[in-house]
Amino acid sequence: MSETRPESRLERKERTRRAILDAALELCEDSSLVALSLRQVAGRVGIVPTGFYRHFESIESLGMTLVDESFASLRAMLRDVRRMDRDFSGSFAVIVDRSVEILVEHVARQRAHFAFIARERTAGPPAVRDAIRHEIDLCERELATDLARIPGTDAWSGEDLRILSNLIVHAMVSTAESLIAAAGRPAMEEQIAATARTQLRMVIIGALQWRSRAGD
């Protein structure tokens, strides 16, 4: 009969750190990090307030870690979209429909992370808001690189590619926010997904008729 290996100090520390992050996500679900105190987090985890500082310098530094984690979820979603879109020989309607399906799936699986982005990008501490804006900007840049591979965009300026990627990323972020607000109401979630499909089709169909101005 095998014996259970004792938990190491490093494993205990990582488990506590994970518990702090999860507690923060839960506690600020109906408000924001700006209304969260380390005493609340420590109390939820079952550690003394000074124990919080063994893992994070402040609530703001905890928030920055949550930004990293949340955008790891968002990037995983975008990777899935890119993997599916690698061959652009399929119809754009199919690409858009599958992209929305992937968005819905990821929001359902990582609701806390997407809710964190949606909430803290407008209501969070300044440093956290800035970090979220920076990460969204990086997502737009990555998407612009992918859009440059679509037939018909080869003559587009870099600025036009960024404008289109901005429209798409913000449409997807807005859709994620709406899905989070509609949690537990399947009919509303499906309507949101249907609206997103129409919106993205309109954006892409219109974009494919665009011609960059000379000198842009």
N, C-alpha and C positions, 0 to 999 in steps of 0.2 A: 504494500500500500504506500503510495507516494505521499510525502509530506508537503504541506503548503509552504512555499518559500516566504520567509519574512519580508515585509515591505521595506525597501531601503529608504534612507533619509531623503535621497533625491526624489524617489517616487512619491513619498509623502508630501514633499514640497510641491511637486508638480500637481498632485491631486488637489492640494489646497488652493494653488494658483488657479486651477481649472474651476474649482468651486466658486472662487471669488468672481471670476469672469461670468460664469453662469448666473450667479446671484445678481450681479450688476445688470445683466440683460433683463432679468425678470423684474427687478425692482424699479427700473426706469421705463418699463413697458408703457405705463400710462402717463408718463411725464417726460423727463429728460435727465441727462447726466447732470445738468446744472442744479437740479433739485435733489441730487443724491449725495448722501454723506457717507464717509467711510465707516462711521459707527453703524449705519444701517446695513452696509454690506458685511461688516465683521459680525454683527449680530445674526444675520441670516446664515452665515457660514459656520458660526459657532467658535469664533476666535476672538481674542482680545483686540481692541482697536489698534494697539501698537503692532500686532501681528500682521496687519495689513501692509505695513511699511517693509516687511521682509520680501514682499512680492512686487509692490508698486510704490512709486514716489508720491503719487497723488491720484485723485479720481480722474484728473485730466490724463495722466499717463496711462491709467487703466483704459480710458476711452480711446487713446491712440492704438493700444493693442487690439481693442475691439474693432477699430477701423480696419486694421490689417486683416483680422480674421474675416470680417464681413466682406471685404473686397476679394478675399481668396474665394469665397462662395460665388461672388459675382463673376470673377474671372473664370471659374470652373464652368459656369453657365455659358459664357461667351466662347470658351474653348469648345464646348459641345456644339454650339451653333456653327463655329468655324469648321469643325470636323465634318459636320453634315453638309456645309456649303462649299467644301473643297472643290467639288466639280460643279461649275456654274452652267452646265449644259441643261440642267433641269429647269422647269418653269419657275419664274420668280414667285408665282402664287404658292407653289409647293414649298419653296424655301421660306417664305414669310409664314405660312401656316405652321410648318415644323418649328420655326424659331419661336413662335408664340407658345406652342406646346411645351418646348423646352423651358421657356420662361415660367410658365404655370407650374411645371414639375419642380423646378428649383425653388420657387417661392414657397411651395407647399413643404418641401424638405428642409429648407433653411429659413423658415419664416422669421425667426428671431433676428437673424443677421440682416435680412432685407428690411425688416421693420426698424432696426437700428439705423441703417443708412437713411431711410425715409424720414425718420424723426430727427436725427441729430444733424442732418445737413442744413436744417433751418433753425433748430432750437438748441443745438448743442453748444458747448463751450467754444470760444473763437478758434482755438488751436485745432479742435476736432472738426469744426466746420471747414476750416482751411484744408485739413488733411483729406476730407471727403471730396472737396472740390478738386484737389490735386489728383486724387485717384480716378475720379470721373473723367478728368482731362486725359489721363493716361489711357483709359478705356477708349476714349474718342480717337486718340492718335493710333492705337492698335487697329481699331475698326477702319480708319481712313486708309491704312496700309492694305487691308483686305479689300476694301472697295475699289482700290486702284486696279485690282485684277479682273473686275467685271467688264465684259465687252461693252464698249461704248464710252468708257470713262478714261480711256488711255490719253485723250487730249485735254482732260480736265486739269485745272490748276490745283496745286496743293491746298489752297484756301477753299476751293469749292468742295474738295473731298472732305475737308474738316467740317464744313458747314453741314454736309449731308450726314456725316457720322454723328455730329452733334444732335441733329434732328432725330436720328434713330435711337441713340443712347438715351436721350431725354424722354422719348416716347416709351421706351422700355422701362425706365425708372418710374415714370408716371404710372404705367400699367401695373408694375409691381406694388406701388403704393396703394392703388385702387384694389388690387387683389387682397392685400393685407387688411384693408378696411372692410372688405366683404367676406372675411373669413367665416366659414360655417354656413354660408348662404350660396349653395351650388348654382342656383339660377342666376344670381347676380354675378358670380364668378364667370359663368359661361358668357354672359352678356359683355362683361369687361374684355374677355378674350376675343369675342367676335368683333368688338369695336377696335381692339388693337390690331387684329388682322386687316380690317378695312383701312385703318389709319396708315399702317406700314405699306400696304399695297399702293395706296394713293401717293405716299411719299416717294416710293421707288419708281412707280410708273412715271410720275412727274419728273423725277430726277433724270430718268433715262432720255428725256426729251431736251435736257439742258445742254447748252453749249457754252463753254467758258469763253469769256471775252478775251480778245487778243491782248496780250501783254499782262494778263493776270497771272 
